């Protein structure tokens, strides 16, 4: 059975070197945007002999933050895309993990938990943790996390990794290391005019608005239409006649309880125009002031996840063959990137539609 990885896209509030003072920033980065950041990050990572050496900055002794390292990175020259496999360490500052006995009694007994060493396996040092897969697409200035069954996502940690690597590890014409009279080191960024710069890398989850969805891509995947309605005590629908008559959402009353809120799930095949009709219908009736009433769709017979029209967030999946992991703790970065490149057009269809329509709306 394929291992499905959930793909979640992110865009940027800021990415690159900006003037330190906000009033001097303008609308674009001075240098080191996403493409340059990834190029320099890749070169630095592959130059390291050991994974442990990819720690982007020295962590304070009392820090409780999980260490993030980089296991591998692959680059597709045709698209410019990157796939990074980061490593979220789970050990504490002593190199140990803690555990509680499975048959321990509930309570605060002093002898039902232990701290055990995890620093060696077959005589070799071991970094216990979870792999994290991040796909970067400089062409669109976005990236995506990919969450498999045996992996993790820690976007704040990855963002911090990149910021610290740019500041502490990666040389650039803008980076200056300054020592004071007592030998203390500080790092500053300045442009050719000696103007103070600051590196920013702050992403946010990307939402694809209803009207910007690529319905030609979505419609063939729809397996069910889901309708939530608010009804009166005599099972009288509060929704409009258009919805009641729409042929793809025939009412199925069998098994419905007499309730003020009902959900009807109908197996359906829809064309792009029919899906657009539903979107238009939702938009015309979305001002009912009822949080329950909604229309959505599903794209699988086995999944119980509904994509609701009132807060549609583009979520896609990529399928990996578990055999590719074999005895490894993670999928090879190149293997994941190869799958992404085969599915790239469909995975990015809605994102492209969203970005294109945003440009049209702003006239850029």
TIKE-676389 format. One record per residue (C-alpha): x, y, z; residue number from 1; residue in three letters. Coordinates in pm, 1 decimal. Each point is the difference from the previous one (the first is absolute). Example, Ala and Ser with C-alpha at 12.3 -4.5 7.8 and 13.67 -1.06 7.14 Angstrom:
2
((1230.0; -450.0; 780.0); 1; "ala"),
((137.0; 344.0; -66.0); 2; "ser"),
***
This chain:
364
((0.0; 0.0; 0.0); 1; "unk"),
((132.1; 342.4; -94.2); 2; "unk"),
((116.6; 237.9; 270.4); 3; "unk"),
((-198.0; 320.3; -55.4); 4; "unk"),
((167.6; 328.9; 85.7); 5; "unk"),
((-219.0; 302.7; 68.3); 6; "unk"),
((125.1; 305.8; -189.4); 7; "unk"),
((-59.8; 338.5; 164.0); 8; "unk"),
((110.3; 314.3; -181.7); 9; "unk"),
((148.9; 312.6; 156.1); 10; "unk"),
((64.6; 347.3; -136.0); 11; "unk"),
((209.0; 280.2; 145.6); 12; "unk"),
((-60.6; 311.3; 199.2); 13; "unk"),
((369.3; 64.8; -57.6); 14; "unk"),
((298.1; -189.6; -139.0); 15; "unk"),
((340.8; 153.9; -54.1); 16; "unk"),
((227.6; 278.7; 118.3); 17; "unk"),
((-191.0; 320.0; 73.3); 18; "unk"),
((103.0; 340.2; 135.8); 19; "unk"),
((-8.2; -22.9; 378.5); 20; "unk"),
((-227.8; 299.0; 32.3); 21; "unk"),
((-349.6; -70.6; -134.5); 22; "unk"),
((-45.3; 341.9; -155.3); 23; "unk"),
((293.1; -76.7; -232.9); 24; "unk"),
((-120.8; -341.2; -115.4); 25; "unk"),
((-235.5; 68.8; -287.0); 26; "unk"),
((-174.8; -294.0; -160.7); 27; "unk"),
((279.8; -244.7; -81.3); 28; "unk"),
((304.5; -160.7; 156.3); 29; "unk"),
((341.0; 154.9; -49.4); 30; "unk"),
((173.1; -332.1; -60.3); 31; "unk"),
((3.6; -365.7; 97.8); 32; "unk"),
((-357.1; -79.1; -100.1); 33; "unk"),
((-125.7; -357.9; 1.1); 34; "unk"),
((198.8; -125.7; -301.2); 35; "unk"),
((332.3; 134.6; 131.0); 36; "unk"),
((-76.9; -116.8; 353.6); 37; "unk"),
((-59.2; -357.4; -117.9); 38; "unk"),
((304.9; -5.4; -226.6); 39; "unk"),
((229.9; 110.8; 281.0); 40; "unk"),
((-171.7; -228.7; 252.8); 41; "unk"),
((40.8; -304.4; -227.2); 42; "unk"),
((368.9; 72.0; -60.2); 43; "unk"),
((64.7; 39.9; 371.2); 44; "unk"),
((-187.1; -318.0; 97.4); 45; "unk"),
((170.7; -227.8; -251.7); 46; "unk"),
((339.1; 140.2; 102.8); 47; "unk"),
((-43.4; -136.9; 352.7); 48; "unk"),
((156.6; -336.5; 84.4); 49; "unk"),
((-253.6; -96.1; 266.3); 50; "unk"),
((-367.8; 67.6; 56.0); 51; "unk"),
((87.1; 130.9; 344.9); 52; "unk"),
((203.5; 276.9; -165.8); 53; "unk"),
((-313.9; 141.3; -165.1); 54; "unk"),
((-108.5; 155.4; 328.7); 55; "unk"),
((-54.1; 358.2; -122.9); 56; "unk"),
((94.8; 172.0; 326.0); 57; "unk"),
((128.3; -87.1; 342.3); 58; "unk"),
((-297.8; -65.4; 227.7); 59; "unk"),
((13.9; 157.7; 346.7); 60; "unk"),
((59.8; -252.1; 276.8); 61; "unk"),
((-338.2; 52.7; 164.7); 62; "unk"),
((-203.0; 7.1; -321.7); 63; "unk"),
((-305.0; -228.8; -17.6); 64; "unk"),
((-31.5; 33.8; -377.0); 65; "unk"),
((22.7; -316.5; -209.9); 66; "unk"),
((311.1; -5.9; -215.9); 67; "unk"),
((-62.4; -1.5; -375.2); 68; "unk"),
((268.5; -139.6; -231.1); 69; "unk"),
((6.1; -78.9; -371.9); 70; "unk"),
((32.4; -361.9; -115.2); 71; "unk"),
((7.1; 51.5; -377.4); 72; "unk"),
((-101.1; 229.0; -284.0); 73; "unk"),
((-77.4; -49.0; -369.3); 74; "unk"),
((-41.8; 256.9; -277.4); 75; "unk"),
((-181.2; -18.9; -334.5); 76; "unk"),
((188.6; 210.3; -252.8); 77; "unk"),
((-292.2; 21.4; -244.0); 78; "unk"),
((-251.6; 152.6; 242.1); 79; "unk"),
((234.9; 146.0; 261.5); 80; "unk"),
((-187.3; -190.5; 273.0); 81; "unk"),
((166.9; -138.4; 312.9); 82; "unk"),
((-90.9; -281.7; 236.6); 83; "unk"),
((158.8; 22.4; 345.8); 84; "unk"),
((-18.7; -281.1; 254.6); 85; "unk"),
((39.0; 170.4; 336.4); 86; "unk"),
((45.3; -192.2; 325.4); 87; "unk"),
((-190.5; 95.7; 314.6); 88; "unk"),
((202.6; -129.6; 294.1); 89; "unk"),
((-194.6; -135.4; 295.8); 90; "unk"),
((280.2; -36.5; 252.7); 91; "unk"),
((45.1; 239.2; 289.0); 92; "unk"),
((315.3; 197.6; 68.7); 93; "unk"),
((165.7; -306.7; 157.1); 94; "unk"),
((-48.5; -215.7; -310.0); 95; "unk"),
((-265.0; -211.5; 170.0); 96; "unk"),
((-369.2; -70.1; -38.0); 97; "unk"),
((-253.2; -51.8; 275.2); 98; "unk"),
((-266.1; -269.0; 21.1); 99; "unk"),
((-278.3; -121.9; 225.0); 100; "unk"),
((-78.0; -368.3; 59.1); 101; "unk"),
((-303.9; -111.5; -199.0); 102; "unk"),
((-156.5; -161.0; 310.8); 103; "unk"),
((85.5; 289.6; 229.8); 104; "unk"),
((-278.0; 112.6; 231.8); 105; "unk"),
((-159.0; 335.2; -62.9); 106; "unk"),
((144.8; 245.2; 248.5); 107; "unk"),
((333.7; 141.7; 109.3); 108; "unk"),
((193.3; -310.3; 100.7); 109; "unk"),
((374.4; 61.7; 9.2); 110; "unk"),
((104.0; -334.7; -150.7); 111; "unk"),
((-222.6; -37.4; -306.5); 112; "unk"),
((200.8; 204.6; -251.9); 113; "unk"),
((358.6; -8.7; -115.7); 114; "unk"),
((252.0; 197.4; -200.6); 115; "unk"),
((192.6; -229.6; -231.3); 116; "unk"),
((303.8; 48.7; -219.7); 117; "unk"),
((-51.6; 24.0; -375.4); 118; "unk"),
((339.7; 120.4; -104.5); 119; "unk"),
((124.3; -322.3; -163.3); 120; "unk"),
((-125.0; -276.6; -228.1); 121; "unk"),
((234.4; -278.2; -110.0); 122; "unk"),
((283.0; 207.9; 138.7); 123; "unk"),
((-86.7; 308.4; -205.4); 124; "unk"),
((-133.3; 332.4; 132.5); 125; "unk"),
((-375.3; 35.1; -46.8); 126; "unk"),
((-221.9; 307.4; -37.1); 127; "unk"),
((-352.4; -110.7; 91.0); 128; "unk"),
((-269.9; 192.9; -180.8); 129; "unk"),
((-245.2; 27.1; -288.6); 130; "unk"),
((57.8; 85.1; -366.2); 131; "unk"),
((-176.2; 305.7; -144.1); 132; "unk"),
((-52.8; 50.4; -372.1); 133; "unk"),
((-15.4; 351.8; -144.8); 134; "unk"),
((-48.0; 80.1; -369.4); 135; "unk"),
((111.2; 347.3; -112.9); 136; "unk"),
((-123.2; 154.0; -328.2); 137; "unk"),
((196.6; 324.1; -68.3); 138; "unk"),
((-184.6; 52.8; -330.3); 139; "unk"),
((-317.5; 79.1; 197.6); 140; "unk"),
((172.7; 124.2; 316.3); 141; "unk"),
((-173.2; -266.0; 211.6); 142; "unk"),
((81.0; -326.1; 176.4); 143; "unk"),
((-188.2; -297.6; 139.9); 144; "unk"),
((27.8; -239.1; 292.7); 145; "unk"),
((-64.4; -367.9; -76.4); 146; "unk"),
((-128.6; -206.2; 292.4); 147; "unk"),
((32.4; -377.0; -33.6); 148; "unk"),
((-109.0; -258.9; 254.6); 149; "unk"),
((350.1; -28.2; 146.4); 150; "unk"),
((114.1; 358.8; -24.6); 151; "unk"),
((-59.9; 330.9; 169.0); 152; "unk"),
((-58.4; 364.7; -91.5); 153; "unk"),
((150.4; 288.9; 191.9); 154; "unk"),
((-19.1; 302.8; -226.2); 155; "unk"),
((96.6; 246.8; 273.4); 156; "unk"),
((309.4; -209.7; 69.3); 157; "unk"),
((91.7; -23.9; -368.3); 158; "unk"),
((-46.9; 376.3; -43.0); 159; "unk"),
((224.3; 60.6; 299.2); 160; "unk"),
((256.8; -244.2; -144.8); 161; "unk"),
((17.6; 201.8; -321.9); 162; "unk"),
((20.9; 336.7; 176.9); 163; "unk"),
((279.8; -120.4; 227.7); 164; "unk"),
((194.0; -171.5; -280.3); 165; "unk"),
((-0.8; 322.5; -203.3); 166; "unk"),
((114.9; 196.5; 303.3); 167; "unk"),
((252.7; -232.3; 159.9); 168; "unk"),
((130.0; -245.6; -261.9); 169; "unk"),
((-33.0; 127.1; -355.6); 170; "unk"),
((246.7; 251.9; -137.2); 171; "unk"),
((-129.3; 280.6; -220.5); 172; "unk"),
((112.9; 345.7; -117.0); 173; "unk"),
((-254.5; 151.6; 239.1); 174; "unk"),
((109.7; -188.0; 311.9); 175; "unk"),
((259.0; 156.9; 229.4); 176; "unk"),
((148.2; -155.0; 314.0); 177; "unk"),
((113.5; 260.0; 251.5); 178; "unk"),
((204.8; -56.2; 315.9); 179; "unk"),
((13.2; 250.9; 281.5); 180; "unk"),
((302.6; 73.6; 219.5); 181; "unk"),
((-88.1; -292.3; 227.5); 182; "unk"),
((-26.4; -249.8; -284.2); 183; "unk"),
((-379.7; -22.8; -0.8); 184; "unk"),
((-144.5; -72.1; -344.1); 185; "unk"),
((-297.9; 165.1; -164.4); 186; "unk"),
((-139.6; -48.9; -349.9); 187; "unk"),
((-144.9; 284.6; -204.8); 188; "unk"),
((-130.3; 27.1; -355.3); 189; "unk"),
((66.0; 309.0; -209.6); 190; "unk"),
((-45.6; 90.5; -366.5); 191; "unk"),
((251.4; 174.8; -226.9); 192; "unk"),
((-109.4; 335.4; 144.6); 193; "unk"),
((69.0; -124.2; 353.5); 194; "unk"),
((-373.7; -2.8; 72.2); 195; "unk"),
((-103.3; -239.9; 276.2); 196; "unk"),
((-188.8; -309.2; -122.3); 197; "unk"),
((-197.0; -274.8; 170.6); 198; "unk"),
((-72.7; -349.6; -130.1); 199; "unk"),
((-369.0; -92.8; 20.1); 200; "unk"),
((-163.8; -337.8; -69.5); 201; "unk"),
((-360.7; 0.6; 115.8); 202; "unk"),
((-250.3; -229.8; -176.4); 203; "unk"),
((-373.3; -41.8; 48.5); 204; "unk"),
((-235.3; -276.3; -111.1); 205; "unk"),
((-137.7; 65.6; -346.0); 206; "unk"),
((-375.6; 0.5; -54.0); 207; "unk"),
((-150.2; -41.4; -343.3); 208; "unk"),
((-314.8; 210.7; -27.3); 209; "unk"),
((-320.7; -151.7; -133.1); 210; "unk"),
((-14.1; 192.0; -323.7); 211; "unk"),
((365.2; -72.2; -72.7); 212; "unk"),
((-20.5; -378.6; 7.6); 213; "unk"),
((97.4; -183.9; -317.1); 214; "unk"),
((-327.1; -185.6; -48.3); 215; "unk"),
((127.8; -189.5; -303.6); 216; "unk"),
((245.7; -173.3; 232.6); 217; "unk"),
((-234.0; -44.9; 296.8); 218; "unk"),
((-322.6; -115.0; -169.1); 219; "unk"),
((132.0; -337.3; -128.9); 220; "unk"),
((111.9; -87.5; 354.3); 221; "unk"),
((-336.2; 63.8; 169.7); 222; "unk"),
((-170.3; -314.6; 131.6); 223; "unk"),
((-265.7; 151.1; 229.5); 224; "unk"),
((-189.9; 323.5; 51.8); 225; "unk"),
((-66.9; 85.1; 365.6); 226; "unk"),
((-280.3; 231.8; 107.6); 227; "unk"),
((-63.3; 122.0; 352.0); 228; "unk"),
((-338.8; 152.8; 67.3); 229; "unk"),
((-177.3; 157.0; 294.8); 230; "unk"),
((-360.6; -120.7; 23.7); 231; "unk"),
((-303.2; 81.5; 206.8); 232; "unk"),
((-170.7; -236.9; 240.9); 233; "unk"),
((-211.5; -135.3; -285.3); 234; "unk"),
((307.4; -71.0; -218.9); 235; "unk"),
((-59.9; 304.1; -218.0); 236; "unk"),
((322.3; 115.2; -163.0); 237; "unk"),
((111.3; 359.5; 45.1); 238; "unk"),
((196.9; -5.6; -324.7); 239; "unk"),
((-120.8; 124.3; -335.1); 240; "unk"),
((-196.4; -191.3; -259.9); 241; "unk"),
((296.7; -5.9; -237.7); 242; "unk"),
((197.3; -229.1; 229.2); 243; "unk"),
((-296.2; -232.2; 54.6); 244; "unk"),
((-47.7; -43.1; -373.8); 245; "unk"),
((364.8; -29.3; -100.0); 246; "unk"),
((25.9; -349.9; -146.9); 247; "unk"),
((333.8; -91.0; 157.6); 248; "unk"),
((-127.1; 47.4; 356.7); 249; "unk"),
((-310.2; -215.0; 17.3); 250; "unk"),
((-130.5; -17.7; 355.1); 251; "unk"),
((65.8; -331.5; 171.6); 252; "unk"),
((-223.0; -5.4; 306.1); 253; "unk"),
((60.1; -361.3; 99.4); 254; "unk"),
((171.4; -11.5; 335.6); 255; "unk"),
((-32.9; 374.6; 63.4); 256; "unk"),
((-109.5; 84.8; 349.7); 257; "unk"),
((-250.2; 272.4; 75.9); 258; "unk"),
((251.1; 270.3; 78.3); 259; "unk"),
((69.4; 366.9; -58.1); 260; "unk"),
((324.8; -79.6; -182.0); 261; "unk"),
((45.5; -266.5; -267.9); 262; "unk"),
((278.9; -98.7; -237.3); 263; "unk"),
((-78.8; -164.8; -333.0); 264; "unk"),
((283.0; -179.5; -183.4); 265; "unk"),
((-76.2; -91.3; -360.8); 266; "unk"),
((224.3; -196.1; -232.0); 267; "unk"),
((47.0; 217.7; -307.0); 268; "unk"),
((190.7; 60.2; -318.5); 269; "unk"),
((25.4; 365.0; -95.6); 270; "unk"),
((126.9; 199.9; -292.6); 271; "unk"),
((190.1; 327.1; 47.9); 272; "unk"),
((-311.7; 206.2; -92.7); 273; "unk"),
((-209.3; -195.3; 251.8); 274; "unk"),
((257.7; 56.3; 271.6); 275; "unk"),
((4.1; 369.0; -87.5); 276; "unk"),
((-380.3; -3.7; 31.9); 277; "unk"),
((35.4; -132.2; 353.0); 278; "unk"),
((255.6; 268.9; 81.7); 279; "unk"),
((-234.7; 266.8; -132.8); 280; "unk"),
((-284.7; -149.3; 199.9); 281; "unk"),
((209.8; -4.4; 315.2); 282; "unk"),
((101.6; 362.8; -52.2); 283; "unk"),
((-364.6; 105.1; -44.2); 284; "unk"),
((-114.9; -178.0; 315.6); 285; "unk"),
((302.7; 39.7; 225.0); 286; "unk"),
((-147.6; 304.7; 172.0); 287; "unk"),
((-257.0; -199.5; 192.6); 288; "unk"),
((176.4; 68.2; 328.7); 289; "unk"),
((24.2; -370.6; 81.4); 290; "unk"),
((337.4; -155.2; 80.3); 291; "unk"),
((-126.1; -353.0; -70.2); 292; "unk"),
((-147.4; 46.1; -348.2); 293; "unk"),
((261.5; -72.6; -262.8); 294; "unk"),
((81.8; -179.2; -324.9); 295; "unk"),
((311.8; -200.6; -67.1); 296; "unk"),
((145.1; -300.5; -177.1); 297; "unk"),
((213.0; -308.3; 54.9); 298; "unk"),
((260.6; -147.5; -231.2); 299; "unk"),
((22.9; -354.6; 136.3); 300; "unk"),
((-232.6; -287.0; 85.4); 301; "unk"),
((212.2; -94.1; 299.9); 302; "unk"),
((67.4; 344.8; 145.6); 303; "unk"),
((-246.9; 174.3; 230.6); 304; "unk"),
((157.6; 340.6; -61.2); 305; "unk"),
((-226.6; 261.5; -157.0); 306; "unk"),
((136.2; 308.1; -175.1); 307; "unk"),
((-249.5; 270.4; 99.9); 308; "unk"),
((-61.3; 289.3; -233.4); 309; "unk"),
((-1.7; 259.2; 280.8); 310; "unk"),
((364.1; -62.3; 90.3); 311; "unk"),
((152.7; -197.0; -282.8); 312; "unk"),
((368.0; -63.1; 54.1); 313; "unk"),
((187.6; -170.9; -279.9); 314; "unk"),
((121.4; -334.2; 137.2); 315; "unk"),
((158.1; -255.6; -230.7); 316; "unk"),
((170.3; -334.2; 51.6); 317; "unk"),
((303.8; -166.7; -150.8); 318; "unk"),
((40.2; -377.1; 11.5); 319; "unk"),
((330.3; -165.6; 85.3); 320; "unk"),
((82.3; -369.9; -19.4); 321; "unk"),
((92.2; -105.0; 358.2); 322; "unk"),
((257.4; -237.0; -148.6); 323; "unk"),
((205.5; 306.6; -94.1); 324; "unk"),
((61.6; 56.1; 369.3); 325; "unk"),
((118.1; -359.9; 56.2); 326; "unk"),
((211.0; -2.6; 317.6); 327; "unk"),
((43.4; 376.8; -6.4); 328; "unk"),
((-167.8; 238.9; 238.7); 329; "unk"),
((-98.3; 228.2; -288.3); 330; "unk"),
((-69.6; 5.2; -371.5); 331; "unk"),
((297.8; 116.2; -208.4); 332; "unk"),
((-40.4; 364.0; -98.7); 333; "unk"),
((46.3; -81.4; -370.1); 334; "unk"),
((-271.4; -267.5; 10.5); 335; "unk"),
((-251.0; 247.7; 146.5); 336; "unk"),
((102.8; 270.1; -244.9); 337; "unk"),
((-43.0; -241.6; -295.5); 338; "unk"),
((-360.1; -69.1; 105.8); 339; "unk"),
((-67.8; 370.5; 44.5); 340; "unk"),
((136.4; 77.4; -346.0); 341; "unk"),
((-230.2; -260.5; -158.1); 342; "unk"),
((-302.4; 148.1; 180.6); 343; "unk"),
((116.6; 362.1; -7.0); 344; "unk"),
((-255.2; 137.9; -244.9); 345; "unk"),
((-303.0; -139.8; 184.2); 346; "unk"),
((137.9; 85.1; 345.0); 347; "unk"),
((59.1; 361.4; -98.8); 348; "unk"),
((-310.7; 52.7; -216.5); 349; "unk"),
((-212.4; 166.0; 268.9); 350; "unk"),
((294.1; 198.5; 132.6); 351; "unk"),
((76.2; 136.8; -346.2); 352; "unk"),
((-365.2; 89.6; -50.0); 353; "unk"),
((-8.0; 183.2; 333.5); 354; "unk"),
((318.9; 195.1; -68.5); 355; "unk"),
((-105.1; 86.3; -354.9); 356; "unk"),
((-336.3; 136.0; 109.2); 357; "unk"),
((163.4; 197.8; 279.3); 358; "unk"),
((222.7; 166.8; -257.9); 359; "unk"),
((-299.6; 80.6; -218.9); 360; "unk"),
((-187.3; 150.4; 291.7); 361; "unk"),
((293.3; 224.5; 94.8); 362; "unk"),
((93.6; 82.7; -359.9); 363; "unk"),
((357.7; -123.4; 38.6); 364; "unk"),
***
